[in-house]
Amino acid sequence: MTMKRIAPWLAILIASLAAGAAGAQQYPSKPVKIIVGFAPGGGSDFIARVIAQKLTERLGTQVIVENRPGAGSVLGSEVAVKSPPDGYTLLLTPASYTVNANVYKLSFDPLN
């Protein structure tokens, strides 16, 4: 292949690599939040705090546990569902999450 044929492809390759590097951000660039659907002091809260501590050490950024008790963890789940899908909001929920769809009228689809 001649240089005339290679040059456009080389330019595209360099431009795409530069765009990818410019658009990439280090994760996490802000605090991460773990939502727990139960009150502080319970088993789920304890587990979330242990996970938050380990994630803080591992990620090098603050991981916050936010308790949103009520309706068998449905309130906390709704907060998580309505948060932006950016990876900064996590949900810690027990097995009752799968039952809630049959017990409560939910404003979201727990399977999607």
PyMOL commands that set and color helices and strands:
alter all, ss='L'
color gray80, all
select helices_A, chain A and resi 3-23+43-59+71-82+97-103
alter helices_A, ss='H'
color red, helices_A
select strands_A, chain A and resi 32-36+63-67+89-92
alter strands_A, ss='S'
color yellow, strands_A
deselect
rebuild
show_as cartoon
